[in-house]
Amino acid sequence: MQILFLTPQLPHPPKQGTAIRNWGLIKSLSARHEITLLSFDDTNFISDDLRAACKEVHTVPAPHRTSLHRLRDLIFSPLPDLAHRLASKEFGEKLQSLITNYKFAALFVEGLELANFAIRQPPSAVSKTIFDAHNAETVLQRRAFENDSRSIKRMPVALYSLIQTRRLANFEAKVCRAVNYVTCVSQEEAQTLRALVPTLNPIIVPNGIFLSGYDLTPQPPLLTQTPASGEGARMVFTGKMDYRPNIDAVVWFSSEIFPKIKNEIPEAQFVIVGQKPTPAVKNLELINGIKVTGAVDDIRPHIGGATVYVAPLRMGGGTRFKLLEAMAMKKPIVSTTIGAEGFAIQNGREMLIADDTDSFAQAVIALLRDESKRRTLSEAGYEFVKGFDWEKIMPMIEKILASV
């Protein structure tokens, strides 16, 4: 079967959640189908693995929007900012050329940023269109509004989120009605989408990983200049560090939770790993014991160097690849309820759940001091993540394609 994938960035090498999911889908499907990929890219580099997985890879430069463009769209457009983010005449023309010259059985549209390209296609353009909702974006913005509205200083940002929430609800509903299939990552996400479109029947296709790719023993050193005294008390967070939920998570943890841990365990370290750290994130290095790495070639050794993996997320949607990766690396985890949302975990079995400053700090401290508890959580987490290997997930996608 010939399948056309639209992705917001090249999925390989996979260095953020969206790319990890897209690479898992493309690589797994390529064993039985012919994959054509259309994506945005400014590097002119296509990896050997991606070329091997795809029959063809087509790219156009990513569009660049200025602050004036965003202000214009905020004032004059009824659409959410996300719908304008990847607006590209060149991408649209390339898509039309591919659809005209090939007979694709299915069009996979990966994420709401690209949804405008899907709903503009005439019904006869491709047999079926599948919209893969990585996140219920309306929920993400609503949670951002709720979080920011607690602070007077953040009220302008909260107002922006409120406007975006309303626009996203309308746009997300429109997209879900326009396509043939909607897939999402969890039961919680499915319920959210059904709240927007009551007649919708989303198909749950969980986020997955290639579990064998995380079997790294012995672990390479995390940071060559890290003092040995902190080796047994290192907390790690990973993620794209210009992504709003991740920024909020590390700022909250660093300013309010980490000092409580440091007070009890003076040698404690917190390492923030991920590309494109904003100034607010970089400034966290001014706090004694905190390291911001920026982009790294391979995130796995950094997760492997953690004593405790932390996910202090207070906003966002979907399910977090970072937790799957930490469990695959056999690391004990402390997360918020939102951070662990979408996973059928039990507090105290696969990870510890804490939602306020004091309980989060105490959960981390307890794990740092108890090797046996860390081992027990790690083993349970590893057993849990075995169910999220792509080999076990792909039959759900193949069932959709069989109906096509």
C-alpha positions as CSV (number, residue, x, y, z in Angstrom):
1,M,0.0,0.0,0.0
2,Q,1.3,3.5,-0.8
3,I,1.1,5.9,2.1
4,L,1.8,9.6,2.2
5,F,3.0,11.0,5.6
6,L,3.0,14.7,6.4
7,T,5.2,15.6,9.4
8,P,6.1,19.0,10.9
9,Q,9.8,18.1,11.0
10,L,12.0,15.2,9.7
11,P,11.3,12.3,12.1
12,H,14.8,11.0,12.1
13,P,16.9,11.4,14.1
14,P,14.1,11.5,16.6
15,K,15.0,14.2,19.2
16,Q,11.6,15.3,20.5
17,G,8.2,13.6,21.2
18,T,6.5,14.3,17.9
19,A,9.5,13.0,16.0
20,I,9.8,9.9,18.2
21,R,6.1,9.0,17.5
22,N,6.4,9.7,13.8
23,W,9.6,7.7,13.4
24,G,8.0,4.8,15.2
25,L,5.0,4.8,12.9
26,I,7.0,5.3,9.7
27,K,9.7,2.7,10.5
28,S,7.2,0.1,11.6
29,L,4.9,0.6,8.6
30,S,7.8,0.6,6.1
31,A,8.2,-3.2,6.6
32,R,4.9,-3.8,4.7
33,H,4.1,-0.5,2.9
34,E,5.6,2.1,0.6
35,I,6.1,5.3,2.5
36,T,6.4,8.7,0.9
37,L,7.3,11.5,3.3
38,L,6.7,15.3,3.0
39,S,8.1,17.4,5.7
40,F,9.8,20.6,6.7
41,D,13.6,20.8,7.0
42,D,16.2,23.5,6.9
43,T,19.3,21.3,7.2
44,N,19.3,19.5,3.9
45,F,20.3,16.3,5.8
46,I,18.3,13.1,5.4
47,S,19.6,10.2,7.5
48,D,20.4,6.8,6.0
49,D,17.8,5.2,8.3
50,L,15.1,7.6,7.0
51,R,16.0,7.0,3.4
52,A,15.9,3.3,4.0
53,A,12.4,3.5,5.6
54,C,10.9,5.7,2.9
55,K,10.4,5.2,-0.8
56,E,10.8,9.0,-1.2
57,V,11.5,11.9,1.1
58,H,10.5,15.4,0.1
59,T,11.2,18.5,2.1
60,V,10.6,22.3,1.9
61,P,12.1,25.0,4.1
62,A,10.2,25.6,7.4
63,P,8.3,28.9,7.4
64,H,9.4,31.6,9.7
65,R,6.8,33.8,11.4
66,T,7.7,37.1,13.1
67,S,6.0,38.6,16.1
68,L,4.2,41.0,13.8
69,H,2.7,38.0,11.9
70,R,1.5,36.5,15.2
71,L,0.0,39.7,16.3
72,R,-1.7,40.2,13.0
73,D,-3.2,36.7,13.1
74,L,-4.2,37.1,16.8
75,I,-6.2,40.2,15.9
76,F,-7.7,39.4,12.5
77,S,-7.8,35.6,12.2
78,P,-10.4,33.3,13.8
79,L,-8.0,30.4,13.7
80,P,-5.6,29.5,16.5
81,D,-1.9,30.4,16.3
82,L,-1.1,26.7,15.7
83,A,-3.1,26.7,12.4
84,H,-0.8,29.4,11.1
85,R,2.5,28.1,12.4
86,L,3.4,26.0,9.4
87,A,1.4,27.8,6.7
88,S,3.5,27.3,3.6
89,K,2.6,27.9,-0.1
90,E,5.6,25.7,-1.1
91,F,4.5,22.8,1.1
92,G,0.9,23.0,-0.3
93,E,2.1,23.0,-3.9
94,K,4.4,20.0,-3.2
95,L,1.6,18.2,-1.6
96,Q,-0.7,18.8,-4.6
97,S,2.0,17.6,-6.9
98,L,2.5,14.3,-5.0
99,I,-1.2,13.6,-4.8
100,T,-1.6,14.3,-8.5
101,N,1.2,12.1,-9.6
102,Y,0.7,9.1,-7.2
103,K,-2.2,7.0,-6.1
104,F,-1.9,7.1,-2.3
105,A,-4.2,4.8,-0.4
106,A,-3.8,6.7,2.8
107,L,-2.7,10.2,3.9
108,F,-1.3,10.4,7.5
109,V,-1.4,13.9,8.9
110,E,0.8,14.2,11.9
111,G,-0.5,16.8,14.3
112,L,-2.8,19.8,14.3
113,E,-0.1,22.1,12.9
114,L,-0.5,20.4,9.5
115,A,-4.3,19.9,9.6
116,N,-5.1,22.7,7.3
117,F,-3.4,20.8,4.5
118,A,-5.6,17.8,5.2
119,I,-9.0,19.5,5.2
120,R,-8.2,21.3,2.0
121,Q,-8.0,18.0,0.0
122,P,-11.0,17.0,-2.1
123,P,-12.5,13.7,-1.2
124,S,-11.1,12.0,-4.3
125,A,-7.5,13.1,-3.7
126,V,-6.6,10.1,-1.5
127,S,-8.6,7.1,-0.4
128,K,-8.6,7.9,3.3
129,T,-7.1,10.6,5.5
130,I,-5.9,9.8,9.0
131,F,-5.4,12.6,11.4
132,D,-3.0,11.6,14.2
133,A,-3.8,13.8,17.2
134,H,-0.6,13.8,19.1
135,N,-2.0,16.1,21.8
136,A,-5.5,17.3,22.5
137,E,-4.3,20.9,21.9
138,T,-7.4,22.5,23.4
139,V,-6.7,20.8,26.8
140,L,-3.0,21.9,26.6
141,Q,-4.0,25.6,26.2
142,R,-6.7,25.4,28.8
143,R,-4.3,24.1,31.4
144,A,-1.8,26.7,30.4
145,F,-4.5,29.4,31.1
146,E,-5.4,27.8,34.4
147,N,-1.8,27.7,35.5
148,D,-0.9,31.2,34.4
149,S,-4.1,32.8,35.7
150,R,-2.9,32.1,39.3
151,S,-0.3,34.8,39.0
152,I,-1.0,38.5,38.4
153,K,2.3,38.8,36.5
154,R,1.2,36.1,34.1
155,M,-2.2,37.5,33.3
156,P,-1.4,38.8,29.8
157,V,-0.1,35.3,28.9
158,A,-3.1,33.7,30.5
159,L,-5.4,35.9,28.4
160,Y,-3.6,34.8,25.3
161,S,-4.1,31.2,26.3
162,L,-7.8,31.8,26.9
163,I,-8.2,33.2,23.4
164,Q,-6.3,30.3,21.9
165,T,-8.3,27.8,23.9
166,R,-11.5,28.9,22.3
167,R,-10.1,29.0,18.8
168,L,-8.4,25.7,19.2
169,A,-11.7,24.0,20.3
170,N,-13.4,25.2,17.1
171,F,-10.5,24.3,14.8
172,E,-9.8,20.9,16.4
173,A,-13.5,20.0,16.1
174,K,-13.5,21.1,12.4
175,V,-10.5,18.9,11.6
176,C,-11.9,15.9,13.4
177,R,-15.1,16.2,11.3
178,A,-13.3,16.6,8.0
179,V,-11.1,13.5,8.1
180,N,-11.9,9.7,7.8
181,Y,-10.1,8.6,10.9
182,V,-8.8,10.2,14.0
183,T,-6.2,8.5,16.1
184,C,-5.0,9.6,19.6
185,V,-2.7,8.4,22.3
186,S,-4.9,7.5,25.3
187,Q,-8.4,7.0,26.5
188,E,-8.2,10.5,28.2
189,E,-7.4,12.1,24.9
190,A,-10.3,10.2,23.2
191,Q,-12.7,11.5,25.8
192,T,-11.5,15.0,25.3
193,L,-11.9,14.8,21.5
194,R,-15.4,13.3,21.9
195,A,-16.3,16.3,24.1
196,L,-15.6,18.5,21.0
197,V,-17.3,16.2,18.5
198,P,-19.8,13.9,20.3
199,T,-20.2,11.6,17.2
200,L,-16.4,11.0,16.9
201,N,-15.0,7.6,17.6
202,P,-11.2,8.1,17.9
203,I,-8.9,5.1,17.6
204,I,-6.4,4.8,20.4
205,V,-2.8,4.2,19.1
206,P,-0.5,4.7,22.1
207,N,2.9,6.3,22.0
208,G,5.5,3.7,21.7
209,I,9.3,3.1,21.6
210,F,11.7,0.5,20.2
211,L,12.5,-1.0,23.5
212,S,15.7,-2.7,22.2
213,G,17.1,0.7,21.5
214,Y,17.3,1.5,25.2
215,D,19.4,-1.5,26.3
216,L,22.6,0.5,26.9
217,T,25.0,-1.3,29.4
218,P,27.3,-0.1,30.7
219,Q,26.0,3.4,30.8
220,P,28.4,6.1,29.4
221,P,29.2,8.9,31.8
222,L,26.6,11.7,32.0
223,L,28.9,14.7,32.3
224,T,32.7,14.4,32.5
225,Q,33.0,17.4,34.8
226,T,30.2,16.3,37.2
227,P,31.6,16.1,40.8
228,A,31.7,12.5,42.0
229,S,30.0,13.6,45.3
230,G,26.7,14.1,43.3
231,E,26.8,10.8,41.5
232,G,24.2,9.2,43.8
233,A,21.9,12.1,44.0
234,R,21.2,13.2,40.4
235,M,17.8,14.2,39.1
236,V,17.3,14.5,35.4
237,F,14.6,16.0,33.2
238,T,14.6,15.7,29.4
239,G,12.6,17.5,26.7
240,K,12.5,20.2,24.1
241,M,13.3,23.2,26.2
242,D,11.5,25.9,24.2
243,Y,8.2,24.0,24.7
244,R,6.0,25.8,27.2
245,P,5.0,22.9,29.4
246,N,8.7,21.8,29.7
247,I,9.8,25.3,30.6
248,D,7.2,25.6,33.3
249,A,8.1,22.2,34.7
250,V,11.8,22.9,35.1
251,V,11.3,26.5,36.4
252,W,8.9,25.3,39.0
253,F,11.1,22.4,40.0
254,S,14.2,24.5,40.1
255,S,12.8,27.4,42.1
256,E,10.5,25.7,44.5
257,I,11.2,22.0,44.8
258,F,15.0,21.6,44.2
259,P,15.9,24.0,47.1
260,K,13.9,21.7,49.5
261,I,15.8,18.7,48.2
262,K,19.1,20.5,48.4
263,N,18.4,21.4,52.0
264,E,18.1,17.7,52.9
265,I,20.7,16.4,50.5
266,P,23.4,19.1,49.8
267,E,25.1,17.1,47.1
268,A,22.0,16.8,45.0
269,Q,22.2,17.8,41.3
270,F,19.5,18.6,38.8
271,V,20.4,18.2,35.1
272,I,18.1,19.6,32.4
273,V,18.7,18.0,29.0
274,G,17.2,19.1,25.7
275,Q,17.5,21.3,22.7
276,K,16.7,25.1,22.4
277,P,16.7,26.1,26.1
278,T,15.1,29.5,26.5
279,P,16.8,32.3,28.5
280,A,14.5,31.4,31.4
281,V,15.8,27.9,31.3
282,K,19.5,28.8,30.8
283,N,19.3,31.2,33.8
284,L,18.5,28.2,36.0
285,E,22.2,27.3,35.9
286,L,22.8,30.2,38.3
287,I,21.3,28.0,41.0
288,N,24.0,25.9,42.6
289,G,23.7,22.2,41.6
290,I,21.7,22.8,38.3
291,K,23.2,22.0,34.9
292,V,21.5,22.9,31.5
293,T,23.1,20.8,28.7
294,G,21.3,22.2,25.6
295,A,21.1,19.9,22.6
296,V,22.8,16.5,22.9
297,D,23.6,13.9,20.3
298,D,22.0,11.1,22.3
299,I,19.6,11.6,25.2
300,R,19.8,8.0,26.5
301,P,23.1,8.3,28.3
302,H,21.8,11.3,30.2
303,I,18.7,9.4,31.3
304,G,20.9,6.5,32.2
305,G,23.0,8.8,34.4
306,A,20.0,9.7,36.6
307,T,19.5,8.5,40.1
308,V,15.9,9.7,39.9
309,Y,14.0,10.9,36.8
310,V,11.6,13.7,37.4
311,A,8.6,14.9,35.4
312,P,7.2,17.9,37.3
313,L,4.7,18.8,34.5
314,R,1.8,21.1,35.4
315,M,0.3,21.5,31.9
316,G,0.3,19.7,28.5
317,G,-1.6,16.9,26.9
318,G,-1.0,13.5,25.3
319,T,1.3,11.0,26.9
320,R,5.0,11.6,27.6
321,F,7.7,9.8,25.7
322,K,10.1,10.9,28.4
323,L,8.4,8.6,30.9
324,L,8.5,5.6,28.4
325,E,12.2,6.3,27.9
326,A,13.0,6.6,31.6
327,M,11.1,3.3,32.3
328,A,13.0,1.6,29.4
329,M,16.2,2.8,30.9
330,K,15.1,1.3,34.3
331,K,15.0,4.6,36.1
332,P,12.7,5.4,39.1
333,I,10.4,8.2,38.4
334,V,8.6,11.0,40.3
335,S,5.9,12.6,38.3
336,T,2.9,14.9,38.7
337,T,-0.6,13.5,37.9
338,I,-0.6,15.5,34.6
339,G,2.9,14.2,33.7
340,A,1.7,10.6,34.0
341,E,-1.7,11.2,32.4
342,G,-2.7,8.6,29.9
343,F,-0.7,5.8,31.4
344,A,-2.5,3.1,33.5
345,I,0.1,3.3,36.3
346,Q,-0.4,3.0,40.0
347,N,1.2,5.5,42.4
348,G,3.9,3.6,44.3
349,R,4.1,0.7,41.9
350,E,5.6,2.0,38.5
351,M,6.4,5.5,39.8
352,L,5.6,8.0,42.5
353,I,3.0,10.7,41.9
354,A,3.1,14.1,43.7
355,D,1.4,17.3,42.7
356,D,2.5,19.9,45.2
357,T,5.9,21.3,46.1
358,D,6.4,19.6,49.5
359,S,5.1,16.1,48.4
360,F,7.1,16.2,45.2
361,A,10.3,17.1,47.1
362,Q,9.7,14.5,49.8
363,A,9.1,11.8,47.1
364,V,12.4,12.6,45.4
365,I,14.3,12.7,48.8
366,A,12.8,9.3,49.8
367,L,14.0,7.7,46.5
368,L,17.4,9.3,46.7
369,R,17.8,7.7,50.1
370,D,16.4,4.3,49.4
371,E,18.1,2.2,46.8
372,S,15.8,-0.7,47.4
373,K,12.7,1.4,46.6
374,R,14.4,2.8,43.5
375,R,15.1,-0.8,42.3
376,T,11.5,-1.9,43.0
377,L,10.0,1.0,41.0
378,S,12.5,0.6,38.2
379,E,11.7,-3.1,37.7
380,A,7.9,-2.4,37.8
381,G,8.3,0.4,35.3
382,Y,10.3,-1.7,33.0
383,E,7.6,-4.4,33.0
384,F,5.0,-1.8,32.3
385,V,6.9,-0.3,29.3
386,K,7.2,-3.6,27.6
387,G,3.6,-3.2,26.6
388,F,4.5,0.0,24.6
389,D,7.0,-1.6,22.2
390,W,6.0,-0.6,18.6
391,E,5.7,-4.3,17.7
392,K,2.7,-4.5,20.0
393,I,1.2,-1.2,18.9
394,M,1.4,-1.6,15.1
395,P,-1.6,-4.1,14.8
396,M,-3.8,-1.1,15.7
397,I,-2.6,0.9,12.8
398,E,-2.6,-2.1,10.4
399,K,-6.3,-2.6,11.3
400,I,-7.1,0.9,10.1
401,L,-5.2,0.3,6.9
402,A,-6.9,-3.0,6.3
403,S,-10.2,-1.1,6.3
404,V,-8.8,1.3,3.7
